[in-house]
């Protein structure tokens, strides 16, 4: 049976954030809020927890996970970022965007796109997610909380507890945070390419 924390979305309780991070560091899989809905997350180096997320969502091994980062300094560690891209990222983070970038050697091989050697990274605009990442001091490996055969992500933490309490270690109730996915932007080419329109305004990329 998973733990269930109710954390204030505007002023997250430090004690509960610390306990949540300890759960992650011990190998736990958690459900937590972001600025584009709830997500499943685990430590970047924890292969077993990653496999649990795959099982929950029934994902194949071609699925690409996203790394949620605390800020741009984390992105520059886990991806290769030139000055032009850095300025663009600085203007668009934090926010509901996922950026496809060339992975650095800090990214485990199993997390990189098999052919392109890329990784999806983002900086969420959510106080609970931010405080988790700051306390953890490394990115969270993450995947949207949408169950097999469902068209929409789960939005109610009490439904999550009913459905997944035996499959995850911790569920964080951070209130309603929507369900619209991030806007995904591929930054591997000369011009940014919007490959999924989501919550984030894509006009800044289409006008470049």
N, C-alpha and C positions, 0 to 999 in steps of 0.2 A: 504494500500500500504506500503510495507516494505521500510526501509531505505537501501541505497546502498553505502557502503564505499569501496574506492579503497585504500588499504593499501600496502605499499612497503614491499615486501617479505624479504628483507635483513635488512632494517632499518625502522621498523614499526613506524608510527607517534603516539607519546604518546597521543596526544589529541583524536585521533580516537579510540585507544585502550581503553582509559578511558570511552568514550561514549559507546563503545560496551559493556563493563563490566556493566555500568549503566543500559543498556538495559536488560542484563541477570538478574541483581539484582531486576529489576522491574517485573520480570516474563516473559521476552521475550524468544522466540525461535529464534536461529540464525543459519545461515549457515556460516561455517568458514573453512579455509584450514588446513590440517595436512600434515604429511610427507607421507601419503598413500592415498591422495585424499581429497575431500571435505566431511564434515560431518555436521549433524544436532546436535545442542547442546543446553543445558539449565542448569539451576541451579540444583544441586543434590537434593534439597528438594522441587522442584516445581512439584507437581503431575500433575497440569493442563497442564504445558508445555510439560511434558512427554507424556501425552495423545495426544497432538497435533502432536508430532513426530510419535506416533503410527498411527494416522489417515493419515498423509502424506504418510507414507510408507505402510499403511494397514497391520500392524503387529498384531499378536495375543498376548495374555498376557503371552505366554510362551517365547517370545523373550527376550534375555538377552542383556541389554545395557552395554556399556563399560564406565568406569570412566577414563577420561584423567587427568593425574596428572602432576603437575609441576616438581616433582623430587621424589627421593626415600623416602624422609621424608613424603610425602603425601601417598605413597603406604603403608608405615609402620603404618599409622593411620587407613587406611581403609581395610587393610588385615593383617592376621596373618603371620608374616615372621620370620623364624628362621635365624641363622647366615649363614648357607649354602645357603639358597635361597637368602639372602641379597647380598652375594658376587656374586652370579650368576646374579642377577638383576643389580648390579652395573656395571658389565662388559658388559651388553647388552642394557643399557639405557644411553641417549635417543636413540630411534630408532623405526623402523616399526614392533614392536612386541606387541602382546596382551598376557598378562599372566593371567591364571586362578588360583586364589588363594582362600583360605578360607576367607570369609568376616568377618570383625570385627563388633562389635556392632554399629560402626559409620555409617555403610551402612544401609539405610532404608530397611526394610524387603521386600518391593515391588521390590527392585532392585536385591535381592539375588536369585540365582537359587533355585527353590522351594524345591528340594530334597537334593541337595548337599551343599546348603548354601554357594555357591561360588560367586565370582564376577570377572569380567574381568577388568584388569587395564593396563594402558600403559603410557609411557612418550614420547610424540612425539618430533621428531627432526625437528621442524618448528618454525621459529622466531615469527611469528604472534601468533600461538597457545601458545607458551611459554609465551609471554608477556601477553596474555589474562589470562592465568592461574595464573601468578605472581600477576597481578592486582586484580583478583578475590579472590585469597588467599584460594581457595578450588577447588576440581576437577570439571570438566564439565561432566555432563551426556551426552553421545554421541552415535550416530548411523550413520553409513555410509550413504551418500546421494545417495541412489539408489531407483528409483521410482518403484511402482508396475508394474509388467510385463516387466520391463527392465532387460536386461542381464548385463549391465555395469553401473557404477555410472556416474552421471553427472560430467562434467569436466569444462564447460564453465560458468562462473558466469552470463553472459548475458542470457544464456538459463535458468539458475536458476531463474533469475528475471522474465523472460517471463512466466515461468511455476508456480512459487511459491510465487510471490510477495504479494499475498493476504493470504498466509498461514503461513508466517514467519514474524518476526518483523525486522530482519536485515540480509542482505547478505553482506559478506565481500569478495571482489575480491582481492585475494592474489596472482594472477597469476596462471600459470599452475603448478599443483603439482602431476600429475600422477593420476592413477586410480587403481593400483594394491593394493589389500588389505594387511593388516598386516599378518604376520605369527603368528598363535595362538599356544601357548605352555601351556599345562596343567601341573602345578607344584604341584598337589595334591598328587601324588604318590611318591614312593621312587626314581623313575627315571623320568625326564621330558619327556612328551609325546607331540610330534608335531601333533596337530589335524587339522591344516590347513597350508599348505605351501603357503606363500605369498611373499611379497617383501623382508622380512628379511631373512638373511642366517640362515638356520636351522642346519648347520653342527655342531655348537657349542653344540647343545642339543643332536644330534644323536650320538655324539662321547663320551658322558659321560658314 
